[in-house]
Amino acid sequence: MTRLRMVETCLVRCLDRVRKEIADKEQRERRQAEERRPPAPDWFLEPGIGVGALPVAEGT
């Protein structure tokens, strides 16, 4: 029984390390995705009101 507890302890520690590596990798990927996100446009098109109305350009 003692050997099984020792194996269990080793596996729990190993699993903790794997979970930490996964969390670190996910955090890096989220940070990289934020850095790659293009900036917000300084203008956009808004549909006109009514049938056949032309779009309106809006700037900031």
C-alpha positions, -999 to 999 in steps of 0.1 A, spaced: 0 0 0 29 23 7 42 20 -28 8 28 -42 7 60 -21 42 70 -33 31 65 -70 0 85 -63 20 113 -48 44 114 -78 15 113 -103 -3 141 -85 28 163 -86 33 155 -122 -3 164 -130 1 197 -111 31 206 -133 12 197 -165 -18 218 -154 5 247 -147 22 244 -181 -12 243 -198 -24 274 -179 9 292 -188 6 283 -224 -31 294 -226 -22 328 -210 7 333 -235 -17 325 -264 -43 350 -251 -17 377 -247 -4 370 -283 -39 371 -297 -44 405 -280 -12 418 -295 -22 406 -330 -56 422 -329 -59 450 -354 -67 485 -340 -103 497 -340 -111 517 -372 -114 554 -369 -145 554 -391 -174 530 -400 -204 529 -423 -239 531 -408 -269 521 -428 -292 549 -437 -327 551 -424 -356 542 -447 -359 522 -479 -332 530 -505 -313 554 -482 -276 555 -487 -251 545 -460 -236 573 -439 -199 574 -431 -191 582 -395 -157 593 -382 -143 596 -348 
